[in-house]
Amino acid sequence: MRFLVIFLLLVVGMSVYAQSVKVDGVIGEKEYSKVFNVDKDFTIYISYDSKNVYVGMASKTKGWVSVGFGSPVMDKSIMYIGYYDAKAKKFVVDENLGVKHSHVKVDKPSVINYAGSRDNNQTTFEIVIPRKIGNVDLVGKVPVIWAYSTSDSIKSYHSKRGSLTIEF
């Protein structure tokens, strides 16, 4: 019985965190349950519930920002690149699959919702994705890559990049 009560409290707690995320391109204080300062100029925010993962990215850049899951390198990673599309005059997200040291757009993106913003010299991007993306389950310890650029051209090379492992 005690185990069941603890389990239910954990499930409810995870749902509360995920429900507090507002996907609007602005990351509020304590909006996400996990915060990773992966670089002095780049922070990743994570919350999740039983169905979805909520990801925030904030970088001191006027270019694109990205995060990838499932591999500690680009190859075989499912990547999400958020940027401002000057032609469309809005923020967009591209979902890509890493192929060696490059990437290709996926045919059927899994992004459920997204929003981006830019203020002064910071790009902020938020996405909602399912717990299973392609052949990657966002459960347990998952390798994650991140990168950003000073340009909004997704063909531009990243200014900085790195990797970490996140426990879901």
N, C-alpha and C positions, 0 to 999 in steps of 0.2 A: 504494500500500500504506500509506504514512504517513497519507494522508487517511482511509482506512478505520479505522485504529487510533485516530486522534483522534476520528472520528465515534463509534465504539463506546464509547470512554471517556466521551464526553459523554452518550450515551444511558444508559449504566450509571450515571453520576453523577446524572442526572435521576431515575432510578428509585430510587436510594438515598435521595435527599431525600424523595421522595414516600412511600417505605416507612417513613421515620422519623416520619411524621405519625400520631399516634394521635388519632382523632376522639373525644374524651372531654369536651370543654368546658373543658379545661385546656391552656394553651399553655406548653410547656416551653422552656427556653433552647435555642436552635439547633434547635428542632423543624422550623421552616420555613426554606426556602432564601432567601426574600426578605422583608424587613421594611420597611414604609412607615409612618413616624410622620407621619400626615397632619394631626394636630392635637395639641395638648398633652394632650388627653383621649381620643384615638382612634388606634389602631394597626391596620393591616391586615397580615396575614401570608399569603404565597403560596408554595406548592410545586406541582409538577405532574409528571406522567409522560406517556407517549404517549397515554393514554386519558382521564385525569381531572385536574382542578384541585382542590387542597385549599386552602380559604380559612379563615383565622382572623380574628376581629375581637375586639378588646378595647377597652372604653370605660369611662371613669370615670362611670358612670351606673347608675341603678336602673331604666332603661327599655329600649326596644328598640334594636337596632343593625341596620344594613343596609349592603349593598354591591350595586352594580349594574354590569353590563357592557354594552358595545356603543354607548354614547352618552355624551358629556360632560355631558348634562342628563338629566332624568327621561324625557323623551319618547323612546320606542323603546328604552329601556334594559330589560334583564332584571334584575330586582331580587330580592334575598333579604333578608327581614326576619326576624330572630330575636328572640324575646321569651318571657317567662314567661306562660303562660296560667293564670291563677288558678283558673278553673273546672276545667280538666283537671288542674291541679296538676303541670304539667310544662312544659319548654321546648319550643317549636314553631318551625317556620320556614314562612313563607309565600313563595311565589314569585309575583312580579307582573311585569306588563308596564307600562312607563311610557306613559301616554297624556296628552300635553301636560304639565300640571302636577299630574297625579294618577296613579293606577295602579289596575289591575284584576288580580285573581288569574288565573293561567293555568289552563287546563283540565287539562293534563297536566304536572304538575311534573317537573322533571328532577333534583331533588336525590336523590343516591344514599344519602347518610348525613349525619347531623348530630348535634350535641350542644351543650348550653349549660350555663352555670353562673353563679352570682352569689355573690360573696364581698365582704363589706363594701359598698363603693360601686362595685363594678366588675362589668359584665356581659361575659362572654366567650362567644363563639359560634364553632363550627366547622362547615363544610359541605364535602361532596364533591360536585362537579358534573362532568358530562362536558365534554370540550374543545369540543364544539359544543352550544350551548344556543339553541334556537329558530333564528333566522337569524344568530346571532353565533358566530364561530369564535374561540376563545381561543388564538390563534396570532399571533405578531408583536406589534406595538404595538396595544394595545386601550384605548379610553377607559373609565375606571372612575369611578363616583360612589359617595359614601359619605354616611351620615347617622346620627344617633342622636337619641334623645329621652330626657327625664327620666321618661317614662311608658311603661308596658307596653301601653297602648292603641294599636294600630296606626293608629287614627283620629287620634291626636294628632299635631300638627305637629312637625317635627324641631327640636331645640334647636340643632344645628349641622349643616352639610352642606358638601360640597366635591367636587372632582374631581381626577383625575390620569390619567396614562397609564402602563400597566404593560406591560413587554416580557415576553412569554411565549416 
